[in-house]
């Protein structure tokens, strides 16, 4: 035993594990050089346990939260295995399956960073963009392919991807695959893989469905579990702020200004909700962009790059679009809406506190989301501290009433009451008209039934100003009226019936007038009439 301090004693093995470096993992010099350039000195717990297992060619089941270095835990040993066994670039040797485009791009960038001094070819394919450039890259030859399930199956069906010579298969974010409904696509891909292969399985949570899926993929695996399943990282602090839905946007702006938050990732449950929150933040002078599935891949990547470079302060995202956002210095994550799935909360706050940095996760909770908080606390095994008072829960408010409350609490627009003030002024009475109070109501007859429907009054004929009745001209052009009354002399002209052109063509005039049909003319000198007379006899 070695003496470390006056109050603690640890073994030599514990000291070796505590101060282990990448050189102790027996990595090749090109990889060590790339890791040194990336300023990686000590491996994380998942890297320390997973890298030796993968280098031995054994199947692995890894369970760790997001932000603990899972990507490097399988990327570094895969690069070393492929380098030690060089082959031509005609066949795909490693396939990495991910649920989202952003995560696929992030994994491909990690392979590019760690393998910058190696001659390993890698590519990434995903949907939402034209496949032409992806197909051209595959034709040149690829050793490592990072793909999403949908685009991979499309390319396999077209004959652009063959997995006959595959050596290593990696399924990353398996729990997210299950949530997004990609399980059937994953099984279709697995059915095309060779039986003799090395399989690596990584997931942040381990529900029963994930365990059953892992049993169909892995063969005698070694399980690496850094922390208990469905737990949050210790570097992330969590806070709850109870506020009703109509006041959430105002509280969000208040938290950003009072805590001087320079950059944060804000989560919503819906795509339209992400757009609305980003719009309100921009109105308040806080540069924000929304990222969700309805936007094109180029727009999503541009918004993500602006957020990483600091051009955008707030990035409002949905759960699916936020997977793969890997920013080491991201200090704040804000849950504008609490997720209804407890495991999603673990993935959300895993976007902060990465690479050993500290982070803070804020959650705005209304009355409807209190049940979700109970499920989350039960899953992570801890009580999340509450900031401020806890208001009494209110009854369920329908969506329409919540919108009305939000409109009432909305600040007034500049000059918006001008029209209301003009409409509220009483209009000046007309000349010769009595005020409303002085007008006498007509007496109701006794025989009239109060429940009867009111009779419709006929409009009065407008008389000329002189008071004399206006003469009505007769259809014959006479200027004088009849002897009695204002009726014109003679009957009113009959309105001519109108027929369509087709009706005139297909209808005989004699038929419309009621006469007999005209006899057909004999063009042959009367022979037709002679023949008809013979038949009559």
One Martini backbone bead per residue (centre of mass of N, CA, C, O) as a GRO file, in nm:
protein
  537
    1UNK     BB    1   0.098   0.035   0.020
    2UNK     BB    2   0.021   0.374  -0.044
    3UNK     BB    3   0.085   0.699   0.063
    4UNK     BB    4  -0.111   0.996   0.011
    5UNK     BB    5  -0.240   1.062   0.294
    6UNK     BB    6  -0.355   1.094   0.619
    7UNK     BB    7  -0.665   0.963   0.533
    8UNK     BB    8  -0.558   0.786   0.278
    9UNK     BB    9  -0.577   0.460   0.104
   10UNK     BB   10  -0.422   0.312  -0.183
   11UNK     BB   11  -0.361   0.134  -0.449
   12UNK     BB   12  -0.170   0.075  -0.726
   13UNK     BB   13  -0.407   0.019  -0.922
   14UNK     BB   14  -0.561   0.280  -0.861
   15UNK     BB   15  -0.334   0.471  -0.953
   16UNK     BB   16  -0.314   0.367  -1.242
   17UNK     BB   17  -0.611   0.432  -1.315
   18UNK     BB   18  -0.609   0.737  -1.241
   19UNK     BB   19  -0.322   0.784  -1.435
   20UNK     BB   20  -0.417   0.715  -1.710
   21UNK     BB   21  -0.317   0.680  -2.046
   22UNK     BB   22  -0.293   0.632  -2.389
   23UNK     BB   23  -0.022   0.476  -2.373
   24UNK     BB   24  -0.146   0.236  -2.192
   25UNK     BB   25  -0.335   0.125  -2.454
   26UNK     BB   26  -0.161   0.054  -2.705
   27UNK     BB   27  -0.111   0.272  -2.919
   28UNK     BB   28  -0.044   0.410  -3.202
   29UNK     BB   29   0.132   0.684  -3.302
   30UNK     BB   30  -0.080   0.831  -3.488
   31UNK     BB   31  -0.298   0.841  -3.264
   32UNK     BB   32  -0.137   0.993  -3.047
   33UNK     BB   33  -0.091   1.246  -3.217
   34UNK     BB   34  -0.391   1.320  -3.259
   35UNK     BB   35  -0.464   1.338  -2.954
   36UNK     BB   36  -0.262   1.564  -2.890
   37UNK     BB   37  -0.391   1.771  -3.088
   38UNK     BB   38  -0.676   1.740  -2.923
   39UNK     BB   39  -0.605   1.740  -2.609
   40UNK     BB   40  -0.562   1.435  -2.519
   41UNK     BB   41  -0.465   1.260  -2.217
   42UNK     BB   42  -0.717   1.126  -2.074
   43UNK     BB   43  -0.925   0.881  -2.030
   44UNK     BB   44  -1.223   0.778  -2.001
   45UNK     BB   45  -1.397   0.532  -1.859
   46UNK     BB   46  -1.511   0.415  -2.127
   47UNK     BB   47  -1.234   0.412  -2.276
   48UNK     BB   48  -1.069   0.240  -2.074
   49UNK     BB   49  -1.266  -0.022  -2.110
   50UNK     BB   50  -1.322  -0.046  -2.432
   51UNK     BB   51  -1.056  -0.051  -2.598
   52UNK     BB   52  -0.935  -0.332  -2.514
   53UNK     BB   53  -1.181  -0.501  -2.612
   54UNK     BB   54  -1.177  -0.418  -2.914
   55UNK     BB   55  -0.879  -0.504  -2.976
   56UNK     BB   56  -0.960  -0.822  -2.922
   57UNK     BB   57  -1.250  -0.883  -3.078
   58UNK     BB   58  -1.490  -0.816  -2.886
   59UNK     BB   59  -1.789  -0.795  -2.781
   60UNK     BB   60  -1.994  -0.493  -2.704
   61UNK     BB   61  -2.158  -0.339  -2.408
   62UNK     BB   62  -2.247   0.003  -2.378
   63UNK     BB   63  -2.301   0.217  -2.078
   64UNK     BB   64  -2.363   0.567  -2.130
   65UNK     BB   65  -2.359   0.882  -2.132
   66UNK     BB   66  -2.373   1.165  -2.273
   67UNK     BB   67  -2.041   1.300  -2.288
   68UNK     BB   68  -1.819   1.041  -2.223
   69UNK     BB   69  -1.679   0.922  -2.500
   70UNK     BB   70  -1.803   0.702  -2.705
   71UNK     BB   71  -1.682   0.759  -2.984
   72UNK     BB   72  -1.380   0.711  -2.902
   73UNK     BB   73  -1.421   0.415  -2.792
   74UNK     BB   74  -1.457   0.308  -3.112
   75UNK     BB   75  -1.275   0.472  -3.310
   76UNK     BB   76  -0.985   0.412  -3.220
   77UNK     BB   77  -0.977   0.095  -3.244
   78UNK     BB   78  -1.073   0.078  -3.540
   79UNK     BB   79  -0.832   0.223  -3.669
   80UNK     BB   80  -0.621   0.017  -3.570
   81UNK     BB   81  -0.733  -0.242  -3.701
   82UNK     BB   82  -0.730  -0.139  -4.001
   83UNK     BB   83  -0.420  -0.080  -4.003
   84UNK     BB   84  -0.311  -0.373  -3.926
   85UNK     BB   85  -0.532  -0.461  -4.172
   86UNK     BB   86  -0.467  -0.421  -4.475
   87UNK     BB   87  -0.671  -0.306  -4.754
   88UNK     BB   88  -0.871  -0.253  -4.982
   89UNK     BB   89  -1.128  -0.001  -5.088
   90UNK     BB   90  -1.379  -0.173  -5.201
   91UNK     BB   91  -1.469  -0.253  -4.913
   92UNK     BB   92  -1.671  -0.259  -4.641
   93UNK     BB   93  -1.556  -0.287  -4.295
   94UNK     BB   94  -1.735  -0.047  -4.157
   95UNK     BB   95  -2.039  -0.004  -3.959
   96UNK     BB   96  -2.233   0.293  -3.868
   97UNK     BB   97  -2.527   0.329  -3.674
   98UNK     BB   98  -2.761   0.603  -3.679
   99UNK     BB   99  -3.044   0.810  -3.619
  100UNK     BB  100  -2.899   1.082  -3.712
  101UNK     BB  101  -2.744   1.325  -3.893
  102UNK     BB  102  -2.580   1.479  -3.680
  103UNK     BB  103  -2.443   1.225  -3.560
  104UNK     BB  104  -2.308   1.129  -3.822
  105UNK     BB  105  -2.131   1.380  -3.864
  106UNK     BB  106  -1.981   1.367  -3.591
  107UNK     BB  107  -1.848   1.087  -3.635
  108UNK     BB  108  -1.696   1.155  -3.899
  109UNK     BB  109  -1.523   1.381  -3.766
  110UNK     BB  110  -1.378   1.193  -3.566
  111UNK     BB  111  -1.236   1.017  -3.778
  112UNK     BB  112  -1.082   1.254  -3.904
  113UNK     BB  113  -0.922   1.337  -3.648
  114UNK     BB  114  -0.792   1.054  -3.559
  115UNK     BB  115  -0.716   0.982  -3.890
  116UNK     BB  116  -0.505   1.199  -4.019
  117UNK     BB  117  -0.240   0.976  -4.017
  118UNK     BB  118  -0.420   0.796  -4.202
  119UNK     BB  119  -0.537   0.552  -4.468
  120UNK     BB  120  -0.852   0.609  -4.404
  121UNK     BB  121  -1.167   0.562  -4.535
  122UNK     BB  122  -1.451   0.788  -4.520
  123UNK     BB  123  -1.818   0.802  -4.475
  124UNK     BB  124  -2.143   0.975  -4.523
  125UNK     BB  125  -2.496   0.882  -4.488
  126UNK     BB  126  -2.803   1.066  -4.566
  127UNK     BB  127  -3.088   1.222  -4.554
  128UNK     BB  128  -3.225   1.520  -4.731
  129UNK     BB  129  -3.035   1.466  -4.977
  130UNK     BB  130  -2.848   1.426  -5.232
  131UNK     BB  131  -2.694   1.115  -5.354
  132UNK     BB  132  -2.461   1.173  -5.557
  133UNK     BB  133  -2.208   1.228  -5.374
  134UNK     BB  134  -2.230   0.961  -5.214
  135UNK     BB  135  -2.194   0.768  -5.455
  136UNK     BB  136  -1.918   0.873  -5.551
  137UNK     BB  137  -1.770   0.798  -5.284
  138UNK     BB  138  -1.833   0.491  -5.293
  139UNK     BB  139  -1.685   0.428  -5.568
  140UNK     BB  140  -1.390   0.494  -5.454
  141UNK     BB  141  -1.394   0.395  -5.161
  142UNK     BB  142  -1.460   0.233  -4.835
  143UNK     BB  143  -1.405   0.158  -4.489
  144UNK     BB  144  -1.596   0.378  -4.347
  145UNK     BB  145  -1.949   0.376  -4.254
  146UNK     BB  146  -2.184   0.636  -4.202
  147UNK     BB  147  -2.534   0.581  -4.105
  148UNK     BB  148  -2.863   0.582  -4.184
  149UNK     BB  149  -3.120   0.369  -4.231
  150UNK     BB  150  -3.275   0.483  -4.478
  151UNK     BB  151  -3.039   0.543  -4.681
  152UNK     BB  152  -2.908   0.265  -4.669
  153UNK     BB  153  -3.147   0.103  -4.789
  154UNK     BB  154  -3.154   0.253  -5.057
  155UNK     BB  155  -2.860   0.184  -5.149
  156UNK     BB  156  -2.897  -0.122  -5.134
  157UNK     BB  157  -3.132  -0.140  -5.343
  158UNK     BB  158  -2.937   0.000  -5.577
  159UNK     BB  159  -2.629  -0.126  -5.535
  160UNK     BB  160  -2.411   0.070  -5.370
  161UNK     BB  161  -2.429  -0.137  -5.120
  162UNK     BB  162  -2.195  -0.369  -4.963
  163UNK     BB  163  -2.178  -0.628  -4.676
  164UNK     BB  164  -1.993  -0.892  -4.710
  165UNK     BB  165  -1.697  -0.762  -4.583
  166UNK     BB  166  -1.769  -0.725  -4.296
  167UNK     BB  167  -1.619  -0.671  -3.960
  168UNK     BB  168  -1.768  -0.407  -3.831
  169UNK     BB  169  -2.037  -0.335  -3.595
  170UNK     BB  170  -2.223  -0.028  -3.514
  171UNK     BB  171  -2.455   0.067  -3.246
  172UNK     BB  172  -2.581   0.381  -3.197
  173UNK     BB  173  -2.819   0.483  -3.006
  174UNK     BB  174  -3.039   0.252  -2.945
  175UNK     BB  175  -3.270   0.393  -2.786
  176UNK     BB  176  -3.335   0.598  -3.014
  177UNK     BB  177  -3.417   0.394  -3.224
  178UNK     BB  178  -3.667   0.300  -3.069
  179UNK     BB  179  -3.817   0.577  -3.044
  180UNK     BB  180  -3.810   0.627  -3.378
  181UNK     BB  181  -3.873   0.340  -3.530
  182UNK     BB  182  -3.586   0.165  -3.631
  183UNK     BB  183  -3.592  -0.142  -3.575
  184UNK     BB  184  -3.671  -0.267  -3.851
  185UNK     BB  185  -3.432  -0.147  -4.008
  186UNK     BB  186  -3.209  -0.278  -3.839
  187UNK     BB  187  -3.292  -0.573  -3.900
  188UNK     BB  188  -3.247  -0.553  -4.207
  189UNK     BB  189  -2.944  -0.492  -4.191
  190UNK     BB  190  -2.856  -0.744  -4.022
  191UNK     BB  191  -2.946  -0.956  -4.242
  192UNK     BB  192  -2.693  -0.852  -4.440
  193UNK     BB  193  -2.489  -0.958  -4.252
  194UNK     BB  194  -2.234  -1.118  -4.145
  195UNK     BB  195  -2.175  -1.351  -3.900
  196UNK     BB  196  -1.871  -1.280  -3.913
  197UNK     BB  197  -1.831  -1.051  -3.648
  198UNK     BB  198  -1.803  -0.735  -3.494
  199UNK     BB  199  -1.991  -0.608  -3.211
  200UNK     BB  200  -2.129  -0.282  -3.122
  201UNK     BB  201  -2.300  -0.154  -2.820
  202UNK     BB  202  -2.478   0.159  -2.767
  203UNK     BB  203  -2.616   0.315  -2.458
  204UNK     BB  204  -2.778   0.519  -2.219
  205UNK     BB  205  -3.006   0.307  -2.206
  206UNK     BB  206  -3.173  -0.009  -2.050
  207UNK     BB  207  -3.414  -0.146  -2.165
  208UNK     BB  208  -3.571  -0.434  -2.249
  209UNK     BB  209  -3.568  -0.392  -2.560
  210UNK     BB  210  -3.258  -0.348  -2.579
  211UNK     BB  211  -3.169  -0.620  -2.468
  212UNK     BB  212  -3.304  -0.794  -2.688
  213UNK     BB  213  -3.149  -0.665  -2.925
  214UNK     BB  214  -2.861  -0.736  -2.825
  215UNK     BB  215  -2.897  -1.050  -2.832
  216UNK     BB  216  -2.919  -1.051  -3.161
  217UNK     BB  217  -2.619  -0.926  -3.211
  218UNK     BB  218  -2.460  -1.055  -2.989
  219UNK     BB  219  -2.153  -1.246  -2.882
  220UNK     BB  220  -2.038  -1.275  -2.596
  221UNK     BB  221  -2.040  -1.018  -2.422
  222UNK     BB  222  -1.903  -0.719  -2.286
  223UNK     BB  223  -1.989  -0.527  -2.009
  224UNK     BB  224  -1.999  -0.163  -2.005
  225UNK     BB  225  -2.049   0.020  -1.690
  226UNK     BB  226  -2.002   0.319  -1.559
  227UNK     BB  227  -2.304   0.378  -1.498
  228UNK     BB  228  -2.599   0.376  -1.423
  229UNK     BB  229  -2.879   0.357  -1.565
  230UNK     BB  230  -3.034   0.653  -1.616
  231UNK     BB  231  -2.810   0.871  -1.559
  232UNK     BB  232  -2.651   1.151  -1.459
  233UNK     BB  233  -2.419   1.371  -1.465
  234UNK     BB  234  -2.215   1.520  -1.219
  235UNK     BB  235  -2.153   1.798  -1.391
  236UNK     BB  236  -2.469   1.840  -1.367
  237UNK     BB  237  -2.690   2.084  -1.297
  238UNK     BB  238  -3.021   2.115  -1.141
  239UNK     BB  239  -3.339   2.285  -1.226
  240UNK     BB  240  -3.654   2.419  -1.101
  241UNK     BB  241  -3.930   2.604  -1.267
  242UNK     BB  242  -4.232   2.728  -1.170
  243UNK     BB  243  -4.457   2.773  -1.452
  244UNK     BB  244  -4.679   2.886  -1.654
  245UNK     BB  245  -4.732   2.883  -1.984
  246UNK     BB  246  -4.790   3.196  -2.047
  247UNK     BB  247  -4.500   3.266  -1.871
  248UNK     BB  248  -4.249   3.130  -2.009
  249UNK     BB  249  -4.124   3.341  -2.201
  250UNK     BB  250  -4.069   3.557  -1.987
  251UNK     BB  251  -3.889   3.373  -1.805
  252UNK     BB  252  -3.675   3.309  -2.015
  253UNK     BB  253  -3.576   3.600  -2.059
  254UNK     BB  254  -3.506   3.650  -1.761
  255UNK     BB  255  -3.287   3.429  -1.730
  256UNK     BB  256  -3.096   3.529  -1.953
  257UNK     BB  257  -3.047   3.816  -1.824
  258UNK     BB  258  -2.979   3.758  -1.520
  259UNK     BB  259  -2.752   3.519  -1.594
  260UNK     BB  260  -2.591   3.579  -1.849
  261UNK     BB  261  -2.654   3.413  -2.116
  262UNK     BB  262  -2.477   3.346  -2.405
  263UNK     BB  263  -2.531   3.020  -2.429
  264UNK     BB  264  -2.801   2.799  -2.550
  265UNK     BB  265  -3.007   2.505  -2.519
  266UNK     BB  266  -3.338   2.466  -2.647
  267UNK     BB  267  -3.629   2.279  -2.556
  268UNK     BB  268  -3.882   2.111  -2.746
  269UNK     BB  269  -4.156   1.911  -2.858
  270UNK     BB  270  -4.207   2.099  -3.108
  271UNK     BB  271  -4.175   2.265  -3.404
  272UNK     BB  272  -4.361   2.513  -3.357
  273UNK     BB  273  -4.244   2.580  -3.079
  274UNK     BB  274  -3.960   2.652  -3.181
  275UNK     BB  275  -4.045   2.890  -3.362
  276UNK     BB  276  -4.181   3.065  -3.142
  277UNK     BB  277  -3.939   3.100  -2.951
  278UNK     BB  278  -3.743   3.225  -3.158
  279UNK     BB  279  -3.923   3.472  -3.220
  280UNK     BB  280  -3.933   3.594  -2.932
  281UNK     BB  281  -3.626   3.628  -2.894
  282UNK     BB  282  -3.581   3.820  -3.134
  283UNK     BB  283  -3.769   4.045  -3.025
  284UNK     BB  284  -3.575   4.070  -2.755
  285UNK     BB  285  -3.266   4.059  -2.885
  286UNK     BB  286  -3.219   3.740  -2.928
  287UNK     BB  287  -3.024   3.540  -3.096
  288UNK     BB  288  -3.208   3.301  -3.300
  289UNK     BB  289  -3.258   2.942  -3.372
  290UNK     BB  290  -3.411   2.679  -3.553
  291UNK     BB  291  -3.425   2.309  -3.507
  292UNK     BB  292  -3.568   2.068  -3.738
  293UNK     BB  293  -3.728   1.838  -3.951
  294UNK     BB  294  -3.850   2.062  -4.161
  295UNK     BB  295  -3.568   2.117  -4.225
  296UNK     BB  296  -3.308   2.129  -4.397
  297UNK     BB  297  -2.991   2.021  -4.391
  298UNK     BB  298  -2.854   2.291  -4.455
  299UNK     BB  299  -3.004   2.460  -4.241
  300UNK     BB  300  -2.918   2.295  -3.994
  301UNK     BB  301  -2.609   2.322  -4.035
  302UNK     BB  302  -2.599   2.631  -4.028
  303UNK     BB  303  -2.719   2.669  -3.744
  304UNK     BB  304  -2.499   2.499  -3.600
  305UNK     BB  305  -2.254   2.669  -3.689
  306UNK     BB  306  -2.348   2.938  -3.566
  307UNK     BB  307  -2.349   2.829  -3.275
  308UNK     BB  308  -2.049   2.742  -3.256
  309UNK     BB  309  -1.935   3.041  -3.350
  310UNK     BB  310  -2.145   3.266  -3.204
  311UNK     BB  311  -2.379   3.399  -3.384
  312UNK     BB  312  -2.564   3.229  -3.194
  313UNK     BB  313  -2.710   3.210  -2.882
  314UNK     BB  314  -2.979   3.049  -2.959
  315UNK     BB  315  -3.092   2.701  -2.967
  316UNK     BB  316  -3.382   2.568  -3.103
  317UNK     BB  317  -3.494   2.233  -3.021
  318UNK     BB  318  -3.544   1.915  -3.083
  319UNK     BB  319  -3.477   1.595  -3.002
  320UNK     BB  320  -3.389   1.484  -3.281
  321UNK     BB  321  -3.207   1.731  -3.382
  322UNK     BB  322  -3.001   1.729  -3.119
  323UNK     BB  323  -2.863   1.492  -3.212
  324UNK     BB  324  -2.506   1.549  -3.221
  325UNK     BB  325  -2.451   1.783  -3.028
  326UNK     BB  326  -2.101   1.878  -3.001
  327UNK     BB  327  -2.023   2.085  -2.716
  328UNK     BB  328  -1.793   2.146  -2.479
  329UNK     BB  329  -1.881   2.467  -2.392
  330UNK     BB  330  -2.164   2.396  -2.296
  331UNK     BB  331  -2.349   2.533  -2.010
  332UNK     BB  332  -2.655   2.534  -2.130
  333UNK     BB  333  -2.984   2.389  -2.050
  334UNK     BB  334  -3.325   2.429  -2.174
  335UNK     BB  335  -3.653   2.338  -2.062
  336UNK     BB  336  -3.937   2.456  -2.189
  337UNK     BB  337  -4.022   2.149  -2.221
  338UNK     BB  338  -4.113   1.872  -2.076
  339UNK     BB  339  -4.067   1.557  -2.114
  340UNK     BB  340  -4.272   1.257  -2.148
  341UNK     BB  341  -3.987   1.116  -2.144
  342UNK     BB  342  -3.746   1.032  -1.927
  343UNK     BB  343  -3.501   0.956  -2.114
  344UNK     BB  344  -3.490   1.233  -2.264
  345UNK     BB  345  -3.370   1.398  -2.031
  346UNK     BB  346  -3.091   1.265  -2.033
  347UNK     BB  347  -3.019   1.357  -2.325
  348UNK     BB  348  -3.046   1.658  -2.294
  349UNK     BB  349  -2.840   1.716  -2.050
  350UNK     BB  350  -2.596   1.577  -2.217
  351UNK     BB  351  -2.510   1.847  -2.380
  352UNK     BB  352  -2.387   1.904  -2.107
  353UNK     BB  353  -2.095   1.841  -1.944
  354UNK     BB  354  -1.854   1.796  -2.134
  355UNK     BB  355  -1.538   1.689  -2.098
  356UNK     BB  356  -1.557   1.773  -1.773
  357UNK     BB  357  -1.755   1.990  -1.774
  358UNK     BB  358  -1.969   2.220  -1.664
  359UNK     BB  359  -2.333   2.230  -1.593
  360UNK     BB  360  -2.674   2.361  -1.674
  361UNK     BB  361  -3.018   2.262  -1.593
  362UNK     BB  362  -3.321   2.399  -1.708
  363UNK     BB  363  -3.672   2.391  -1.588
  364UNK     BB  364  -3.998   2.445  -1.716
  365UNK     BB  365  -4.291   2.416  -1.507
  366UNK     BB  366  -4.609   2.302  -1.525
  367UNK     BB  367  -4.897   2.148  -1.433
  368UNK     BB  368  -4.883   1.919  -1.661
  369UNK     BB  369  -4.555   1.844  -1.587
  370UNK     BB  370  -4.541   1.708  -1.298
  371UNK     BB  371  -4.554   1.408  -1.378
  372UNK     BB  372  -4.284   1.403  -1.535
  373UNK     BB  373  -4.099   1.468  -1.292
  374UNK     BB  374  -4.155   1.211  -1.133
  375UNK     BB  375  -4.038   1.016  -1.346
  376UNK     BB  376  -3.753   1.137  -1.356
  377UNK     BB  377  -3.676   1.103  -1.054
  378UNK     BB  378  -3.714   0.795  -1.059
  379UNK     BB  379  -3.497   0.733  -1.274
  380UNK     BB  380  -3.240   0.900  -1.146
  381UNK     BB  381  -3.254   0.898  -0.820
  382UNK     BB  382  -3.354   1.212  -0.771
  383UNK     BB  383  -3.382   1.537  -0.645
  384UNK     BB  384  -3.480   1.827  -0.782
  385UNK     BB  385  -3.416   2.139  -0.745
  386UNK     BB  386  -3.595   2.429  -0.631
  387UNK     BB  387  -3.675   2.748  -0.771
  388UNK     BB  388  -3.865   2.884  -0.566
  389UNK     BB  389  -4.190   2.866  -0.580
  390UNK     BB  390  -4.476   2.647  -0.530
  391UNK     BB  391  -4.746   2.637  -0.689
  392UNK     BB  392  -5.053   2.558  -0.710
  393UNK     BB  393  -5.234   2.346  -0.870
  394UNK     BB  394  -5.405   2.348  -1.164
  395UNK     BB  395  -5.623   2.306  -1.377
  396UNK     BB  396  -5.707   2.215  -1.673
  397UNK     BB  397  -5.618   2.387  -1.972
  398UNK     BB  398  -5.714   2.468  -2.250
  399UNK     BB  399  -5.579   2.573  -2.538
  400UNK     BB  400  -5.756   2.827  -2.591
  401UNK     BB  401  -5.718   2.954  -2.306
  402UNK     BB  402  -5.410   2.973  -2.320
  403UNK     BB  403  -5.407   3.173  -2.554
  404UNK     BB  404  -5.566   3.398  -2.415
  405UNK     BB  405  -5.364   3.438  -2.184
  406UNK     BB  406  -5.125   3.510  -2.367
  407UNK     BB  407  -5.258   3.766  -2.491
  408UNK     BB  408  -5.297   3.923  -2.222
  409UNK     BB  409  -4.973   3.905  -2.145
  410UNK     BB  410  -4.912   4.067  -2.377
  411UNK     BB  411  -4.753   4.317  -2.494
  412UNK     BB  412  -4.806   4.613  -2.621
  413UNK     BB  413  -4.826   4.778  -2.901
  414UNK     BB  414  -4.721   5.030  -3.084
  415UNK     BB  415  -5.021   5.194  -3.151
  416UNK     BB  416  -5.262   4.976  -3.093
  417UNK     BB  417  -5.492   5.182  -2.941
  418UNK     BB  418  -5.591   5.383  -3.156
  419UNK     BB  419  -5.833   5.232  -3.286
  420UNK     BB  420  -5.995   5.183  -3.024
  421UNK     BB  421  -6.042   5.485  -2.952
  422UNK     BB  422  -6.198   5.558  -3.211
  423UNK     BB  423  -6.426   5.341  -3.174
  424UNK     BB  424  -6.520   5.443  -2.878
  425UNK     BB  425  -6.635   5.684  -3.000
  426UNK     BB  426  -6.906   5.868  -3.031
  427UNK     BB  427  -7.134   5.933  -3.258
  428UNK     BB  428  -7.280   6.170  -3.431
  429UNK     BB  429  -7.574   6.299  -3.475
  430UNK     BB  430  -7.816   6.355  -3.676
  431UNK     BB  431  -8.011   6.559  -3.840
  432UNK     BB  432  -8.332   6.534  -3.688
  433UNK     BB  433  -8.248   6.334  -3.472
  434UNK     BB  434  -8.304   6.138  -3.208
  435UNK     BB  435  -8.229   6.020  -2.939
  436UNK     BB  436  -8.239   5.713  -2.794
  437UNK     BB  437  -8.405   5.795  -2.535
  438UNK     BB  438  -8.647   5.958  -2.703
  439UNK     BB  439  -8.741   5.718  -2.834
  440UNK     BB  440  -9.038   5.566  -2.928
  441UNK     BB  441  -9.204   5.292  -2.873
  442UNK     BB  442  -9.395   5.068  -3.010
  443UNK     BB  443  -9.693   4.942  -2.965
  444UNK     BB  444  -9.817   4.642  -2.864
  445UNK     BB  445 -10.027   4.423  -2.954
  446UNK     BB  446 -10.252   4.211  -2.801
  447UNK     BB  447 -10.272   3.984  -3.033
  448UNK     BB  448  -9.983   3.942  -3.012
  449UNK     BB  449  -9.738   3.708  -3.015
  450UNK     BB  450  -9.444   3.685  -2.844
  451UNK     BB  451  -9.343   3.400  -2.992
  452UNK     BB  452  -9.359   3.514  -3.252
  453UNK     BB  453  -9.254   3.584  -3.553
  454UNK     BB  454  -9.134   3.829  -3.722
  455UNK     BB  455  -9.221   4.031  -3.966
  456UNK     BB  456  -9.152   4.111  -4.284
  457UNK     BB  457  -9.050   4.400  -4.417
  458UNK     BB  458  -9.118   4.611  -4.665
  459UNK     BB  459  -8.980   4.796  -4.884
  460UNK     BB  460  -8.972   5.117  -4.964
  461UNK     BB  461  -9.044   5.339  -5.194
  462UNK     BB  462  -8.874   5.567  -5.373
  463UNK     BB  463  -8.919   5.906  -5.379
  464UNK     BB  464  -8.924   6.184  -5.507
  465UNK     BB  465  -8.865   6.508  -5.406
  466UNK     BB  466  -9.144   6.638  -5.517
  467UNK     BB  467  -9.376   6.387  -5.473
  468UNK     BB  468  -9.418   6.286  -5.745
  469UNK     BB  469  -9.492   6.048  -5.946
  470UNK     BB  470  -9.329   5.832  -6.144
  471UNK     BB  471  -9.303   5.766  -6.463
  472UNK     BB  472  -9.391   5.486  -6.671
  473UNK     BB  473  -9.289   5.324  -6.930
  474UNK     BB  474  -9.384   5.179  -7.202
  475UNK     BB  475  -9.307   4.940  -7.442
  476UNK     BB  476  -9.414   5.149  -7.683
  477UNK     BB  477  -9.309   5.447  -7.573
  478UNK     BB  478  -9.497   5.571  -7.386
  479UNK     BB  479  -9.546   5.846  -7.147
  480UNK     BB  480  -9.814   5.746  -7.049
  481UNK     BB  481 -10.030   5.646  -6.826
  482UNK     BB  482 -10.264   5.521  -6.673
  483UNK     BB  483 -10.555   5.619  -6.538
  484UNK     BB  484 -10.478   5.422  -6.294
  485UNK     BB  485 -10.226   5.480  -6.132
  486UNK     BB  486  -9.879   5.347  -6.186
  487UNK     BB  487  -9.948   5.173  -6.413
  488UNK     BB  488  -9.875   5.059  -6.703
  489UNK     BB  489  -9.944   5.049  -7.029
  490UNK     BB  490  -9.981   4.744  -7.064
  491UNK     BB  491  -9.801   4.482  -7.095
  492UNK     BB  492  -9.541   4.311  -7.007
  493UNK     BB  493  -9.264   4.200  -7.126
  494UNK     BB  494  -9.145   3.912  -7.250
  495UNK     BB  495  -8.905   3.700  -7.165
  496UNK     BB  496  -8.665   3.566  -7.337
  497UNK     BB  497  -8.558   3.266  -7.417
  498UNK     BB  498  -8.259   3.091  -7.343
  499UNK     BB  499  -8.019   2.924  -7.545
  500UNK     BB  500  -7.802   2.719  -7.636
  501UNK     BB  501  -7.619   2.626  -7.900
  502UNK     BB  502  -7.662   2.317  -7.877
  503UNK     BB  503  -7.971   2.329  -7.861
  504UNK     BB  504  -8.015   2.452  -8.148
  505UNK     BB  505  -7.877   2.224  -8.310
  506UNK     BB  506  -8.051   1.964  -8.178
  507UNK     BB  507  -8.309   2.145  -8.240
  508UNK     BB  508  -8.613   2.180  -8.374
  509UNK     BB  509  -8.816   2.445  -8.437
  510UNK     BB  510  -9.085   2.283  -8.466
  511UNK     BB  511  -9.073   2.150  -8.184
  512UNK     BB  512  -9.082   2.417  -8.011
  513UNK     BB  513  -9.364   2.518  -8.153
  514UNK     BB  514  -9.551   2.238  -8.203
  515UNK     BB  515  -9.513   2.125  -8.471
  516UNK     BB  516  -9.453   1.950  -8.739
  517UNK     BB  517  -9.264   1.753  -8.905
  518UNK     BB  518  -9.077   1.773  -9.165
  519UNK     BB  519  -9.048   1.648  -9.464
  520UNK     BB  520  -8.853   1.459  -9.642
  521UNK     BB  521  -8.652   1.487  -9.900
  522UNK     BB  522  -8.632   1.377 -10.234
  523UNK     BB  523  -8.328   1.310 -10.403
  524UNK     BB  524  -8.437   1.050 -10.613
  525UNK     BB  525  -8.717   1.115 -10.765
  526UNK     BB  526  -8.939   0.940 -10.572
  527UNK     BB  527  -8.842   0.647 -10.475
  528UNK     BB  528  -8.911   0.652 -10.174
  529UNK     BB  529  -9.223   0.667 -10.204
  530UNK     BB  530  -9.260   0.404 -10.363
  531UNK     BB  531  -9.151   0.207 -10.152
  532UNK     BB  532  -9.351   0.283  -9.925
  533UNK     BB  533  -9.608   0.198 -10.084
  534UNK     BB  534  -9.540  -0.104 -10.106
  535UNK     BB  535  -9.540  -0.161  -9.797
  536UNK     BB  536  -9.835  -0.083  -9.749
  537UNK     BB  537  -9.952  -0.323  -9.934
   0.00000   0.00000   0.00000
